[in-house]
């Protein structure tokens, strides 16, 4: 017959193994999380290089450029002479909402289209 100490001996060993495994797993998780964070932290250097950037003010796009960029995203563009100025105004109002065109860009596009509109 076996005694209760013999039965409990393997269980104690396996519980200790589980505790050891848990401790190792937690330690590995901490290292896995901490290492990328440490690796991405910039190290201060005594020879800090200062870069100066000059701001370049970009010129706004013309109505023709905005018209080409916005309308070609979804369909073939039409020539300005295909519609009257009033028709372009209606079309642009509808397409401004659908294409999410900002108001200032829509005004430039409208000027371009109405300047070349048909009669």
Secondary structure by P-SEA (a helix, b strand, c coil): cccccccaaaaaaaaaaaaaaaaaaaaaaaaaaaaaaaaaccccccbbbbbbbbbbbcccccaaaaaaaaaaccbbbbccccccaaaaaaaaaaaaaaacccaaaaaaaaaaaaaaccc
